[in-house]
Amino acid sequence: MSVANAGGAACDIEVTSYAEIVLAPPLADAAHQTFSKMFVQTELLPSGAILATRRRRGPDEPELWAAHLAVVEGRSGR
């Protein structure tokens, strides 16, 4: 999503975003949604980005990561 001010005057824009982090196969999440979410770990980075990973059940399970962030005029922002 992009937001731009095409007018001549400066304005303040507040944006709220939401992400439901699953990081599991769709069938596994649908079968046990609450249980699946118990294994997601999140971390707020100094840049303001939220980094999420899912604890693996075993060494053969792939390591999955997701990031959620906003970029303001080419810089990450909060």
NUNUVO-364697 format. One line per 2 residues: number of its first residue (from 0); their letters; for each residue y, x, z of N, C-alpha, C, CB. Coordinates in steps of 0.02 Angstrom, whole numbers, padded with zeros to 5 digits. Glycine has a CB too. Layout:
BEGIN
NUM> a> Y/X/Z/Y/X/Z/Y/X/Z/Y/X/Z ~ ...
This chain:
BEGIN
0> ms> -00058/00042/00000/00000/00000/00000/00062/00044/00000/00000/-00048/00060 ~ 00112/00026/-00037/00176/00062/-00038/00232/00013/-00023/00187/00096/-00107
2> va> 00281/00037/00013/00341/-00002/00028/00401/00039/00008/00345/-00023/00105 ~ 00447/00011/-00030/00506/00047/-00053/00568/00003/-00046/00497/00071/-00126
4> na> 00624/00034/-00032/00688/-00001/-00029/00722/00009/-00096/00732/00025/00030 ~ 00725/-00043/-00137/00756/-00038/-00203/00830/-00056/-00200/00720/-00083/-00253
6> gg> 00854/-00076/-00142/00924/-00095/-00135/00969/-00035/-00122/00932/-00146/-00079 ~ 01033/-00047/-00120/01082/00006/-00109/01094/00021/-00036/01146/-00011/-00141
8> aa> 01078/-00025/00009/01091/-00015/00081/01027/00007/00117/01118/-00080/00113 ~ 01037/00049/00167/00981/00071/00208/00956/00013/00251/01001/00132/00253
10> cd> 00892/00012/00263/00864/-00040/00306/00806/-00012/00346/00842/-00101/00265 ~ 00793/-00042/00403/00736/-00024/00445/00677/-00069/00427/00753/-00028/00521
12> ie> 00619/-00040/00419/00559/-00078/00403/00506/-00061/00455/00534/-00062/00331 ~ 00478/-00112/00486/00423/-00102/00532/00359/-00124/00498/00434/-00142/00598
14> vt> 00309/-00081/00501/00245/-00095/00469/00190/-00090/00521/00232/-00046/00409 ~ 00148/-00140/00523/00090/-00139/00568/00028/-00137/00525/00090/-00201/00616
16> sy> -00018/-00093/00543/-00080/-00089/00505/-00139/-00100/00553/-00086/-00020/00469 ~ -00194/-00119/00524/-00254/-00134/00563/-00314/-00110/00524/-00259/-00209/00580
18> ae> -00359/-00079/00559/-00421/-00057/00527/-00478/-00068/00576/-00418/00017/00505 ~ -00530/-00100/00554/-00590/-00108/00595/-00640/-00056/00570/-00620/-00181/00591
20> iv> -00650/-00005/00610/-00693/00051/00591/-00765/00034/00604/-00672/00115/00628 ~ -00806/00037/00553/-00877/00022/00560/-00918/00085/00553/-00899/-00030/00507
22> la> -00914/00120/00497/-00950/00182/00485/-01025/00175/00493/-00925/00236/00531 ~ -01051/00120/00471/-01124/00108/00472/-01141/00069/00409/-01146/00068/00537
24> pp> -01204/00071/00388/-01224/00031/00331/-01210/-00043/00344/-01299/00041/00314 ~ -01189/-00081/00292/-01171/-00151/00302/-01225/-00193/00336/-01154/-00181/00236
26> la> -01288/-00184/00318/-01341/-00224/00350/-01349/-00208/00423/-01407/-00213/00314 ~ -01342/-00144/00442/-01347/-00125/00512/-01289/-00153/00552/-01350/-00048/00519
28> da> -01229/-00152/00524/-01171/-00179/00559/-01177/-00255/00565/-01106/-00161/00522 ~ -01199/-00289/00513/-01205/-00362/00516/-01257/-00384/00567/-01223/-00389/00446
30> ah> -01310/-00345/00574/-01364/-00363/00620/-01343/-00355/00693/-01426/-00320/00607 ~ -01304/-00302/00708/-01286/-00287/00778/-01214/-00260/00779/-01335/-00236/00810
32> qt> -01164/-00302/00768/-01095/-00280/00762/-01070/-00245/00825/-01051/-00338/00747 ~ -01080/-00275/00883/-01056/-00246/00945/-01090/-00179/00959/-01067/-00294/01003
34> fs> -01154/-00177/00951/-01192/-00115/00963/-01169/-00060/00916/-01267/-00128/00954 ~ -01158/-00076/00853/-01137/-00027/00803/-01070/00004/00821/-01134/-00059/00734
36> km> -01023/-00037/00846/-00956/-00013/00863/-00956/00032/00925/-00910/-00072/00873 ~ -01007/00027/00966/-01010/00069/01027/-01015/00143/01010/-01070/00048/01069
38> fv> -01036/00160/00950/-01048/00230/00932/-00989/00260/00893/-01110/00235/00891 ~ -00935/00223/00884/-00877/00249/00848/-00830/00281/00898/-00840/00192/00809
40> qt> -00810/00344/00885/-00763/00380/00927/-00699/00390/00889/-00793/00449/00950 ~ -00642/00380/00921/-00577/00389/00888/-00536/00440/00926/-00539/00322/00884
42> el> -00489/00470/00889/-00446/00522/00917/-00378/00515/00884/-00476/00594/00908 ~ -00325/00517/00923/-00257/00516/00895/-00234/00588/00887/-00207/00476/00942
44> lp> -00221/00608/00825/-00199/00676/00811/-00124/00683/00822/-00217/00696/00738 ~ -00099/00744/00834/-00027/00754/00844/00016/00728/00785/-00013/00828/00854
46> sg> -00012/00726/00725/00025/00701/00667/00034/00625/00669/-00011/00721/00603 ~ -00002/00591/00714/00000/00518/00717/-00058/00485/00683/00064/00493/00687
48> ai> -00099/00523/00649/-00158/00496/00616/-00212/00480/00667/-00185/00545/00562 ~ -00251/00428/00653/-00309/00411/00695/-00370/00434/00657/-00312/00334/00711
50> la> -00410/00476/00689/-00470/00503/00659/-00530/00470/00694/-00472/00581/00666 ~ -00577/00446/00654/-00636/00412/00683/-00700/00443/00655/-00634/00336/00667
52> tr> -00750/00446/00697/-00816/00469/00677/-00867/00426/00713/-00826/00544/00692 ~ -00927/00425/00687/-00981/00387/00718/-01033/00437/00742/-01012/00335/00668
54> rr> -01051/00431/00807/-01103/00474/00833/-01168/00460/00797/-01112/00464/00910 ~ -01201/00512/00775/-01262/00504/00736/-01320/00488/00783/-01277/00568/00696
56> rg> -01366/00447/00759/-01426/00430/00797/-01478/00485/00793/-01456/00364/00771 ~ -01475/00525/00741/-01523/00579/00732/-01496/00631/00684/-01590/00551/00707
58> pd> -01528/00689/00680/-01503/00743/00637/-01507/00726/00562/-01541/00806/00650 ~ -01548/00678/00543/-01554/00660/00473/-01501/00609/00450/-01623/00631/00460
60> ep> -01465/00579/00497/-01413/00531/00481/-01350/00568/00458/-01397/00484/00542 ~ -01316/00546/00405/-01257/00581/00381/-01199/00577/00431/-01234/00553/00313
62> el> -01157/00629/00431/-01098/00630/00473/-01042/00594/00436/-01077/00704/00492 ~ -01014/00541/00465/-00963/00500/00432/-00896/00506/00469/-00985/00426/00428
64> wa> -00842/00509/00431/-00774/00514/00458/-00729/00465/00422/-00747/00587/00452 ~ -00677/00442/00456/-00625/00401/00426/-00558/00419/00458/-00641/00324/00434
66> ah> -00504/00412/00421/-00437/00425/00447/-00392/00367/00430/-00408/00491/00419 ~ -00347/00352/00475/-00298/00298/00466/-00230/00327/00482/-00315/00235/00511
68> la> -00184/00326/00434/-00119/00356/00446/-00066/00325/00401/-00121/00431/00434 ~ -00003/00339/00418/00053/00318/00377/00089/00380/00352/00102/00271/00418
70> vv> 00116/00377/00291/00154/00432/00263/00224/00406/00249/00119/00460/00198 ~ 00274/00440/00275/00343/00419/00266/00380/00475/00228/00378/00404/00335
72> eg> 00404/00461/00168/00441/00508/00127/00406/00576/00123/00511/00518/00155 ~ 00340/00574/00111/00303/00636/00102/00282/00670/00166/00343/00682/00063
74> rs> 00298/00641/00224/00277/00669/00288/00236/00618/00325/00339/00691/00331 ~ 00187/00640/00364/00150/00592/00404/00197/00571/00460/00083/00621/00432
76> gr> 00191/00508/00480/00236/00483/00532/00202/00432/00576/00299/00453/00501 ~ 00235/00418/00630/00209/00367/00676/00252/00305/00671/00208/00393/00749
